[in-house]
Amino acid sequence: MSLVKGYESEQYAREYLILQGLKWIESNYRSRMGEIDLIMRDKDSLVFVEVRSRSSASFGGAISSITNSKKQKLLKTASLYLLAKKLYDKEIVRFDVLSLEGTPPKINWIKNAFGVDY
């Protein structure tokens, strides 16, 4: 996926989540372990969002493209974020996946898609 397409998908996802009542905190948080597309607040939870975009659901679609390795990178990056912001043990965290498939995009938002026990 091109950088422009990725940016557009993340913007679309961000706007969608804001309309659902979440508050935007940060986009594209990077660490040595990886990147988190969106960091949002949903009431009392800090939500780390992985955005996936595919032109179609062929080959399993956007959701199936998140490997165990990718999940581990997201978990480690989130831990580094919490440490850097001095939020460790102070936040309820959640990992969501928001997939966009097709044109116009069909949105599939999976709350609490995975966590530290995966």
N, C-alpha and C positions, 0 to 999 in steps of 0.2 A: 504494500500500500504506500502511496506517495505521502510525503510529509504534509502536503496541502490537504489531501483527502483525510489523513489522520487528524489534522488540526480541525477541519470542518466537522468531522464526526464527534470529536470531543466537545466542540462548541455546541453542537446539536444536543448531545447528551446532557451537557451542563444546563442548557436552557430548559430541557425537558424535566430534569430533576428539580430545578428551581420552581417550575410550575407545579410540581408534586409536593412542594412545601419544604424542600431541603434548602439549606443555606450554603452557598459556595464559600469555601475557605481558601483553596489553592489548587492550581493546575500544574501538571507536569513536574511533580516533586522528584528530583533526581538525587541518588546517592551512588556510592560505589557498587551497591548491590543491584540496582535497577531503577525503575521509574514507576511512579503511581500517577495514573492519568488525572484523576480528580479526587480531591479531599473535600468532603461535604459534612455538614452537621444535620442530623435528623433527630430532632428533639434532644434527648440526652445521649445520643450516640455519635461518635466520630466515625464517619463512613469513608472507607477507602474504596474507590470505584475503578474497576478495570473496564475500559471501553473497547469493544470489538466491533469492527465493521467489515461486512462482506457484501459483495454484489449479489450473492445468492446463497442459498442454504446447501449448495453442492459441497461434497466432501465433509459433511457434518456441520457446516455453518460456523458462525462466530463463537458460540459457546464451547464447542468441542475443540477449538483451537487453543484453549488454555490448558497447557500441560501441567503435570505435577511440578516440573522444574520451574515453570512460570509462577505457579502458586507459591513455591518456596521463596522465590525472589521477591514477590509481593509482600509476603509475611516478614521477611528480613528488612526490606525497605521501610515498611510500616514501623517496625521496631526501632529502626534508626531515626525515623521521623519523631516518634514519641520520645525518644531519648534526647534528641536535639532540641525539642520544644519543652522539655521537662514536664511531659504529660504522662510518663509511664506510671501505671497504677492509679491514675487520676481520671481516666476516660474509659467508658464502655466503647469498644470498637467493633466494627462490623465490616465485612468484606462483601461488596456487591459486584455483580457483573451486569453491564448494560450492553446488549448487542443491538446493532442496527443491521438489518439485512434487506437488500433489495433497493429499488428506486421507484417511488419514494420509500424511505426506510421504514420497515416494520420494527417496532421497538419491543424488545423482550428484556425486562428488568428483573433480575434475580437477586432478591435481598438475601443477605447472609448466605452467599453462594458457597463459601468455604471459610475455614477458620484455622486456628492453631492446631487442631486435632487432625488435620489432613496431611 
